[in-house]
Structure formats: C-alpha cells, structure tokens
Amino acid sequence: MIALLIALLLVWLVLVIVGLVAKGLFWLFVVGAILFVATAIVLWVRRRV
C-alpha cells in the first residue's frame, strides 16, 4: 500500500511539473498540487498508525 502511495506521489509531481512548464495547463498544476498534498497527508497518517 505504501508503494502505491509513493507511486501516486511521483505521478502527481509529474503533473505539477507539466502544469508549470505548459503555460495553458495551469489547472493541471493546481490539481496535481492538491492531489500531491492529499496523498502525502494520507501517507504520513498511515505511517504514524
């Protein structure tokens, strides 16, 4: 499960980078950033429990 969450973090990070590089895809940056933070929080909570 942790491997899946880490893989998701990497996917969201790629989306954030693509959103920053492509000027018309700012929405992709926002969505990727939100999903990255949400997944990081889930990973942090699961590792503490």
BELBEL-V217083 format. One record per helix or strand of 3 or more residues. SS is the DSSP state (~ for helix, > for strand). FROM is the first residue (numbers start at 1). LEN is the number of residues. If there is no record, write none. Layout:
# BELBEL-V217083
[[SS:FROM:LEN] [SS:FROM:LEN]]
This chain:
# BELBEL-V217083
[[~:2:20] [~:23:26]]
